Amino acid sequence: MARVRTLAQLRAEVRDGAGIQGLGALARFPDSTVNRYINQALAALYDLILDHSSGDEYTNEQAASTGAGNETVACPDDFYRLKGVLAQAGQNWIPLRRFKLDQVAEVGAGTAYTMRYRLVFGPAGQSPQLYFSPVPGSAIPLRIFYVPFAPELSADADDWDGFNGWEEYAVKYAVLNVGGSEQNPAMGTVEQLMERARDRIASMAAAQDMGEPDRIGVVEFSRGQEDSDYPDYVERLWS
């Protein structure tokens, strides 16, 4: 079973680690303030895990569809990082490639086999969009794989999956925020413990899926085609 911790449990650990129990501490650090520190710490833990793993722990999938003559499709509202896009062609799902900016002028109706995409960010507060080239010539079903934003805990019963005790990093992170505002000299020890937890997560997150190693692609290019977008090559994948 995963090591799940509720917001109430995390807050109690932070209060204990920072020594802010009792009525006086509650006045200086109400639950709303400690909760804010915890959510900041969990966001940092989330990024740490993503930086040292494939991100499969948090990957979501959303169905979408292109429109005939429409070059964009909106990403999900909770979008944070893109993992990949598949387009349907008959019974098959085709992985779409990302296009370069100098390919945006490609003409002709885009299909699942010819379309490429690029992630485009708009004004703040709006979800990014997938921009397709060539422009889709019909409604093509899509599967968007993405990592959402880190969830924010608000109710005491809201929980966080620490996998194997990784929430310790977030607890120490929040304790440091509290201790920094209190100018607590004991925070040096807490920082050492946090760095130890960070190193452990960085090591273990990268090895979560050890069932099969990544394949190595050996690509043979024709002379003069090394930097071509459409090279004449043969690719061998070894596992």
Backbone hydrogen bonds, N-H to C=O, Kabsch-Sander energy under -0.5 kcal/mol:
donor,donor_aa,acceptor,acceptor_aa,energy
3,R,163,F,-0.9
4,V,2,A,-1.4
5,R,160,W,-2.6
7,L,158,D,-2.4
8,A,156,D,-1.9
10,L,6,T,-2.5
11,R,7,L,-2.6
12,A,8,A,-1.9
13,E,9,Q,-2.0
14,V,10,L,-2.4
15,R,11,R,-2.7
16,D,12,A,-2.3
17,G,13,E,-2.7
18,A,14,V,-2.4
19,G,15,R,-0.9
20,I,15,R,-2.3
25,A,21,Q,-0.5
26,L,22,G,-2.2
27,A,23,L,-1.8
28,R,24,G,-1.6
29,F,25,A,-3.3
33,T,30,P,-0.8
34,V,30,P,-2.0
35,N,31,D,-3.0
36,R,32,S,-1.5
37,Y,33,T,-2.0
38,I,34,V,-2.4
39,N,35,N,-2.5
40,Q,36,R,-2.1
41,A,37,Y,-2.2
42,L,38,I,-2.7
43,A,39,N,-1.9
44,A,40,Q,-1.7
45,L,41,A,-2.2
46,Y,42,L,-2.5
47,D,43,A,-2.1
48,L,44,A,-2.0
49,I,45,L,-2.4
50,L,46,Y,-2.3
51,D,47,D,-2.5
52,H,48,L,-0.9
52,H,49,I,-0.7
53,S,50,L,-0.9
58,Y,55,G,-1.5
59,T,56,D,-0.6
60,N,146,Y,-3.4
62,Q,144,I,-2.2
64,A,142,L,-2.1
66,T,140,I,-2.0
67,G,70,N,-0.5
69,G,136,P,-3.0
70,N,67,G,-2.5
71,E,69,G,-0.6
73,V,130,L,-1.7
75,C,128,P,-2.6
79,F,76,P,-1.7
80,Y,147,V,-1.8
81,R,147,V,-2.1
83,K,145,F,-3.0
84,G,145,F,-1.7
86,L,143,R,-2.2
87,A,94,I,-2.5
88,Q,141,P,-2.3
89,A,92,N,-3.0
92,N,89,A,-1.9
94,I,87,A,-3.6
94,I,92,N,-0.5
96,L,85,V,-2.8
97,R,115,M,-0.6
99,F,117,Y,-2.2
103,Q,100,K,-2.1
104,V,101,L,-1.3
106,E,103,Q,-1.7
110,G,135,V,-3.4
115,M,111,T,-2.8
116,R,133,S,-2.1
117,Y,97,R,-2.2
118,R,131,Y,-1.5
120,V,129,Q,-3.0
126,Q,123,P,-1.8
129,Q,120,V,-2.8
130,L,73,V,-3.3
131,Y,118,R,-3.0
131,Y,129,Q,-0.6
132,F,71,E,-3.4
132,F,130,L,-0.5
133,S,116,R,-2.3
137,G,110,G,-2.3
140,I,138,S,-0.8
142,L,64,A,-3.2
143,R,86,L,-2.2
144,I,62,Q,-2.9
145,F,84,G,-2.8
145,F,143,R,-0.6
146,Y,60,N,-2.3
146,Y,144,I,-0.5
147,V,81,R,-3.3
149,F,78,D,-1.8
153,L,151,P,-0.5
158,D,155,A,-1.7
160,W,5,R,-2.4
162,G,3,R,-2.9
162,G,160,W,-0.8
164,N,162,G,-1.9
166,W,162,G,-2.7
168,E,165,G,-1.6
169,Y,166,W,-1.5
170,A,166,W,-0.6
171,V,167,E,-2.4
172,K,168,E,-2.5
173,Y,169,Y,-2.3
174,A,170,A,-2.5
175,V,171,V,-2.5
176,L,172,K,-2.3
177,N,173,Y,-1.6
178,V,174,A,-2.2
179,G,175,V,-3.3
180,G,176,L,-2.6
181,S,177,N,-1.4
182,E,178,V,-1.3
183,Q,179,G,-0.8
183,Q,180,G,-0.5
184,N,179,G,-2.2
187,M,184,N,-1.6
188,G,185,P,-0.9
189,T,186,A,-0.9
190,V,186,A,-1.1
191,E,187,M,-2.4
192,Q,188,G,-1.6
193,L,189,T,-2.0
194,M,190,V,-2.4
195,E,191,E,-2.2
196,R,192,Q,-1.9
197,A,193,L,-2.2
198,R,194,M,-2.5
199,D,195,E,-2.4
200,R,196,R,-1.8
201,I,197,A,-2.4
202,A,198,R,-2.7
203,S,199,D,-1.9
204,M,200,R,-2.5
205,A,201,I,-3.1
206,A,202,A,-0.7
207,A,204,M,-1.2
208,Q,205,A,-1.0
210,M,208,Q,-0.8
216,I,238,W,-2.2
217,G,215,R,-0.6
218,V,216,I,-0.6
218,V,236,R,-2.8
219,V,217,G,-0.6
220,E,234,V,-2.1
221,F,219,V,-0.6
222,S,232,D,-0.9
225,Q,222,S,-2.2
228,S,225,Q,-1.6
233,Y,231,P,-1.1
234,V,220,E,-1.4
236,R,218,V,-2.3
238,W,216,I,-2.2
238,W,236,R,-0.6
